[in-house]
Amino acid sequence: MKRSWGLRLLLYLWLAYVAVGLFFHPEFSGIFQGINWGAHELGHYVVKPFTRTDWIRAAAGTVGQNVPILASFYFFMKQRDYFALSISSVWLGASLGHTGSYIASSLDDEVWTLKPVWAPEVEVYHDFNIILDRFGVLEQCKGIGQAVKILSRIPLVAGLLWGAWVLWLMFTQRNGTEGRTVVEESGGDS
């Protein structure tokens, strides 16, 4: 199957717009935020029948939002769609950036709180208020959140660099082998 570098270039430009927005403003909204939020909430539902431990139920949301991202890395590698790995990387950066903002707001009662679906008797709820309190580091939530936001920049930059490199290879090798890169050719096609 031929893969068009031109169409991927358009996708890359959109991805760069999102990544730059997230780099400077981790709360930047985009397509990834909606997907992450849905997966986050699903994570709470999935573990609800298996544990009564509040901090595990709270952590399941953040774990759940990252499962689709990790799965996307696996499936894109399996499909040998190396350009798509840049999307997964930026998606991971978006998830980490939003998580960092969420952690930093742990002591802000009016921000980021929902009535928990898995504990309806709780009036106001914040995942990381429960998690950080459990480990005795709730008072450091701002610093921990800031550290996670800074770390989120690594997959953002890596995703953009990787995507640019793959696009360059696709462009320079388009003479009859469009869509195949040195990376793909070295492993053979099955």
Sequence and secondary structure as in RCSB ss.txt:
>XXXX:A:sequence
MKRSWGLRLLLYLWLAYVAVGLFFHPEFSGIFQGINWGAHELGHYVVKPFTRTDWIRAAAGTVGQNVPILASFYF
FMKQRDYFALSISSVWLGASLGHTGSYIASSLDDEVWTLKPVWAPEVEVYHDFNIILDRFGVLEQCKGIGQAVKI
LSRIPLVAGLLWGAWVLWLMFTQRNGTEGRTVVEESGGDS
>XXXX:A:secstr
    HHHHHHHHHHHHHHHHHHHH TT  SHHHHHHHHHHHHHHHHHGGG   HHHHHHHHHHHHHHHHHHHHHH
HHHTT TTHHHHHHHHHHHHHHHHHHHHHTTT TTSS B  SS TT SSB HHHHHHHHTT GGGHHHHHHHHHH
HTHHHHHHHHHHHHHHHHHHHHTHHHHTT  HHHHHH   
